[in-house]
Amino acid sequence: MYYKSTRNSGVNVTSAQAIAQGISKDGGLFVPSELPKITMEDITALGEKSYAERALFVFSKYLTDFTEAEIRYCVENAYNGKNFDTENIAELAHLFDGTYMLELWHGPTCAFKDMALQILPFLLTTSAKKQNLGKKIVILVATSGDTGKAALEGFKDVEDTQILVFYPRDGVSAMQKKQMTTQEGSNVGVCAIEGNFDDAQNGVKAIFTNEEIADRLDKAGMMFSSANSINWGRLAPQIVYYISTYAQLVKDGEIKAGEKINIVVPTGNFGNILAGYYAKKMGIPVNKLICASNANNVLTDFISTGIYDRNRPFHTTISPSMDILISSNLERLLYHLCGEDDAQIREWFGKLAETGRYEVTDEVKKLLSEEFYAGCCDDAETKKCIGEIFDKYSYTCDTHTAVAVKVYEDYRKATGDTTRTVIASTASPFKFSGSVLSALGEEVTGDEFDLVGKLSDKSGMTIPASLAGLKDKEIRFTQTVDKQNMKDYVFKALGI
Ligand SMILES: *Cc1c(COP(=O)(O)O)cnc(C)c1O
């Protein structure tokens, strides 16, 4: 097993190299040279195992250059009852007959990003050690909220790493800001920038690709790496929970081994749903992968027409982690669907960079419509859906998850398909208390902690300890810089 680049099939690196580098030098994303197969015997055996053991099984198929002891070290440090508030790590809740919510938000920051970012630091440092890079790894993150906090929690106090997070000063929720500015750990830095998320993202990219800065880091014994979902080390951990869920459903007698399921995913950067596609290609019986978008419905249009066109208004919605017009991980899917034709990928993504638009071939369109169903809904429909789920099933879900439930209901009406279905639930409702309370017809007044308290009263759910505990935490990071000065902040924080 080795990894090649979506923009150059001739690239041949180990998983440790792919993870430490993050992105290929040609601008392509790393993909595995083959998709390992799992059998129904494997599934039955996995049903008896813990989440960490299931992760060990899946990783050993992809990280073939790691020893078993190395993988064990990574999974045991990540997936334990200390970091997650449930032994099961990913919790499976019944919504209604044959429909299950896969709750991926029981980690320290209450969003599904924890599933990958709790393990990525261990995968990264192990990858660096294996190559004798002998360098401290510096992670730079631009965040619109969820990724920054999840990365901070993952990397805090991890040896030989340092993490610096930039967020738009006025572009994150009060709770998200509190989560980041109170971050503990001796190797972390958090800085607001005067500007929006794009400014933060562009600033980080400019630092990342500047050779002079890379030289300066190199001389100081450091190197940059990436913690966002273009890194294979973030994608592989997401395959685990789809395989684990299938094994659990079989073990619980909810489905028979071999029976197909649907998977519904609220989608932004296309990372989470792509992991579902990989699980399917490995042998998990999946009928449809259902891609749910909010008003930023570029993927809905793409999957139904084969035309990707980002030239459209950007909407700020109540499901902000899906407010995205360029879904980077789509490049990996298209590479597989077009027969791993790197020239074709260079052409399409060249067009995307130049004009914001490309159209895939009829053959790829056909494959897309066989594998995927896509739908979208706006904020009003999302809120209505939160209210209906609460009334009908006494289940409180967050705004992102509600988009998935609504699109699934539309799918079921349109097709009559009653295949058992797993819906990815990507955030705790407490992370978006204001929007959820308003959807439930409650008044939205007070600060972020008042809202969390009100939502707890209304829903009967316990406030996650990590959010409740923020109230008394000291604010550690108050600095704001101009986007031009991000570089100086980085030098100062690294002491170089
Ligand atoms: C990041 C995120 C998403 C989107 O996931 P992708 O992998 O980018 O498609 C959905 N919901 C929540 C809560 C998120 O934080």
The ligand as a Tripos MOL2 file, in Angstrom:
@<TRIPOS>MOLECULE
LIG
   15    15     1     0     0
SMALL
NO_CHARGES

@<TRIPOS>ATOM
      1 C1        -17.1040   20.3020    9.6130 C.3       1 LIG1
      2 C2        -18.5350   20.0440    9.9030 C.ar      1 LIG1
      3 C3        -19.4150   19.5410    8.9100 C.ar      1 LIG1
      4 C4        -18.9680   19.2890    7.4800 C.3       1 LIG1
      5 O1        -18.1040   18.1860    7.3620 O.3       1 LIG1
      6 P1        -17.2270   17.9740    6.0390 P.3       1 LIG1
      7 O2        -16.3400   16.8360    6.3200 O.co2     1 LIG1
      8 O3        -16.4680   19.2710    5.8510 O.co2     1 LIG1
      9 O4        -18.1740   17.7300    4.9040 O.co2     1 LIG1
     10 C5        -20.7280   19.2620    9.2770 C.ar      1 LIG1
     11 N1        -21.1730   19.5150   10.5420 N.ar      1 LIG1
     12 C6        -20.3610   20.0140   11.5080 C.ar      1 LIG1
     13 C7        -20.9230   20.2780   12.8630 C.3       1 LIG1
     14 C8        -19.0220   20.2960   11.2310 C.ar      1 LIG1
     15 O5        -18.2350   20.8010   12.2040 O.3       1 LIG1
@<TRIPOS>BOND
     1     1     2 1
     2     2     3 ar
     3     2    14 ar
     4     3     4 1
     5     3    10 ar
     6     4     5 1
     7     5     6 1
     8     6     7 2
     9     6     8 1
    10     6     9 1
    11    10    11 ar
    12    11    12 ar
    13    12    13 1
    14    12    14 ar
    15    14    15 1
@<TRIPOS>SUBSTRUCTURE
     1 LIG1         1 GROUP 0 **** ****
